[in-house]
């Protein structure tokens, strides 16, 4: 079963390349939701992952601190599967 991950970014914006360095190894495909780049809502990212064959989709919140550090929170929402 393929697993997709949606990273919902809160706080200051950060580039996608920096976020991709923080992605857990268990995710087969990742979509990013930010204010300035990537998807603009969770539904759009969820549809993209579903269309690409992901059976289990997890949504996690990534907080960007003022210093630019990325913190993946423990809060998690399973959207599918």
PEVEN-V938116 format. One record per residue. N is the residue number from 1. RES is the residue in one letter. OMEGA is omega in radians with two decimals (none if undefined). D_CENTER is the distance of its C-alpha to the mean C-alpha in whole Angstrom. Layout:
N,RES,OMEGA,D_CENTER
N,RES,OMEGA,D_CENTER
//
This chain:
1,X,3.13,18
2,X,-3.12,15
3,X,3.08,12
4,X,-3.13,9
5,X,3.01,5
6,X,3.05,3
7,X,3.11,2
8,X,-3.01,5
9,X,3.05,7
10,X,-3.11,11
11,X,3.14,14
12,X,3.13,15
13,X,-3.13,13
14,X,-3.09,13
15,X,-3.08,13
16,X,-3.11,10
17,X,3.11,13
18,X,3.12,13
19,X,-3.08,9
20,X,3.07,9
21,X,-3.12,12
22,X,-3.02,10
23,X,3.10,8
24,X,-3.09,10
25,X,-3.08,13
26,X,-3.10,13
27,X,3.10,10
28,X,-3.13,12
29,X,-3.09,9
30,X,3.00,6
31,X,-3.05,5
32,X,3.10,4
33,X,3.09,6
34,X,3.11,9
35,X,-3.00,13
36,X,-3.11,14
37,X,-3.12,12
38,X,3.10,10
39,X,-3.12,10
40,X,3.04,12
41,X,-3.08,11
42,X,-3.12,9
43,X,3.13,12
44,X,3.12,12
45,X,3.12,8
46,X,3.14,10
47,X,3.14,13
48,X,3.13,12
49,X,3.11,11
50,X,3.14,14
51,X,-3.14,16
52,X,2.96,15
53,X,3.11,16
54,X,-3.13,14
55,X,3.12,16
56,X,-3.11,13
57,X,-3.13,10
58,X,3.07,8
59,X,3.12,6
60,X,3.11,6
61,X,3.07,7
62,X,3.12,8
63,X,3.08,11
64,X,-3.12,13
65,X,3.12,17
66,X,3.13,20
67,X,3.11,20
68,X,3.11,17
69,X,-3.13,16
70,X,3.11,12
71,X,3.02,12
72,X,-3.09,10
73,X,3.11,11
74,X,3.13,13
75,X,-3.04,12
76,X,3.14,11
77,X,3.08,11
78,X,-3.06,12
79,X,-3.05,12
80,X,3.01,14
81,X,none,17
//
